[in-house]
Amino acid sequence: MKAMVRERFSHHFLSRNISKHWKSHILHFHGVTNSSINDNRNLRMKKFSINDADKCAELFKEVFSDYPWYDNWVSVSQTKTYLMELIKNPVFEGFVAYEGSQIVAVCIGHKRSWWMGKEFFIDEFYVSNEKQGIGIGTELLEHVKNNLIEENYRRLVLLTNKEIPAEEFYVKNGFQISENRISMINEL
């Protein structure tokens, strides 16, 4: 009976998108940490170049068409058009994380000269679905922060949805939820 329950539990949770989160908790319970996983990884962080655009568009569609977003991006062409709009911004800045020849994480944003000092607004930040929960996002974010600190930037700013793994990720990485700001939308 126990074996059947364990098998059904494993099949139900580990065969779905939530599996990466379960695996992370199970690994942590057994003493396997993100740092021990990361030691075997060959990550290369770099600034975005236009040559990265196609791979970034493919990864964007993959990530945001899946849990927890389920956005309806119909084609890679559509995602590339969206990303190119961001990239063409004269104050655009982007960063990518490569594992071998594959882009596994992307940070795309723009620089702003704000009254409190220079800040970087993250328009898009995403990690390959298969690579979430093992520290790659945190490593890329640290790389971004270090680059911006060298250029005297004072803050990172972003928007994300509430009560999804991304919110927890950003809080874990030092972001604070702004109590005096709201997001407003006017459907046309």
N, C-alpha and C positions, 0 to 999 in steps of 0.2 A: 504493500500500500504506500509506504513512504517513497519508494522508488518511483511509483507512478505519479505521485503528487510532485516530487522533485522534477520529473521529466516534463510534466505539463507546465509547471511554473517556469522552468528554463525555456521551454519552447515559446510560451506566451510572452515572456519579457525579453529574452535574449535574441529573439528573432525579429524584434521590432526596433523602431528608432530609439526608443527609450533605453535600449540595450547598452549604449555607451555609458549612460549614467549609472545603470546597475553595475556594469563591469567596473567602473571607477570605484564605486562603494565597496564592491566585493574585493577588489584588489587592495584597497586601503585597509579593509578588515583583516586581510591576511598579511599585512605589513609590506605590501608592495607600494612604493610611493611614486609620484610623478617624477621625482628626480632620478630614481633608479631606472625608470623607463627611458627618460630623456638621455641618459648616458650612452645609450646604444643608437641614438638618432644622429643623422648627419644633416643638420639644418644649416642653411645659408641664408642670412638676412641681407637684403639690399634695397636700395631705393627703386621704386617703380620706373620702368622704361617703357616706351611705347611698344616695344617688342613683347612685353608681358600682357598686352591688352587682350589678345584672343584667349589665352589660358585663364586670365582673370574673369572674363565673361563666361567661359564654360563653367568655372568653379562657382561663380555667382549664381548661375541658373540652377546648378546642382544643389547648392546649399539652401537657397531661399525658396525652392520648390518643395522642400522637404520639411519635416518636423523641426521646430515648432511653428514655422512661418506658413507653410503651404501657400505661398504666393503663386499666382497664375502667370508665371513668365512662360510665354508660348514658344520662344525660340532663343537660341544663343545670339542671333542677330539683334533681337529686341534688347537683350541684356547688354550687348556691346554698345548699342546706340545710347542706352542710359549711362553706361560707364564713360563713354566718350564725351558726353555732355559734362560730366564732372571733371574729366581729365582736361578738357579745353578751358577750364576756368584758369585765368592768368595766375591765380595764387594757389593752384593745385599742388598737392604733395602726396605721394603714395609710397608705400613700402610693401614688399612681398617677402614671404618665407618660402624657400625652396627646400625640398627634400629630394636629393638627387636631381632629376630633370623636371620634377613635378612641383607646381606651385601648390602649397598646402594651406597658406593663410595670406590674407590681403588686408591692408589698411589703406583706405583712400579718404582724403579729406582736403581741407583748404585752410590756409593761414589767414588770420584776421588781426588787424591792428585795432584792438579794443581799448576802451578808456582805462582799463585796469592793467594794460600791457598786452603784449602779443599773446595770442591764443591760437590753438589748432582745433578746428572743428572736424570731428570724424564723421564723414558722410556715410561710409560703409566700412564695416570690419567683419570679416568672416573667415572661418576655418573649415576645411574639408570635413564633411560629416564623419568620415572614418577616423579623423585625427583629433576630434574634439575630446576634451576631458583628459588630455595627457600633457598639458603644459605648453603646447605650441602657441596658442593665443597669448598666453602670459609672456612668453619669450618675445613674440613679435611686438607686443605692447611695450615691453621694456626697451626694445630696440628703438621704437618710435620715440619714447620718452627721452632716451639718451640723446638721440639726434636733435630733438627740439630743445633740450636743455643747453646743448652746445650753441644753439642759435638764439639763446636768451628768451625762449618762450616760457610763459608763466602758467598756462593752463591747457588742459584738454577738455573739450566739451563734446557731448554727443546726445542723441536721442535714441531710446530703445523702448520696446514694449514692456509692460509690467508683467510680473509673475511668470516669466519664462526663464530658462537657464541663462540667457544673456544678461538679464538684470543681476543675477547672483554673481556671474563672472565679473562684471564691471565693479560691483561693490567689493568683491574679493580683491580686486586690483586697484583699490584706492579711490574709486569714484564715489561721490556722495550724491544722494538724491536731493535735488533742489526743491526746497519746500515753497519757494516764492515764485516758481515758474510753472506754467501749464502749457500744454500743447493744444492748440486750437485749430480746427479744420472747418472750412465752409465748403460743403459739396456744391458744385455748380451743375 
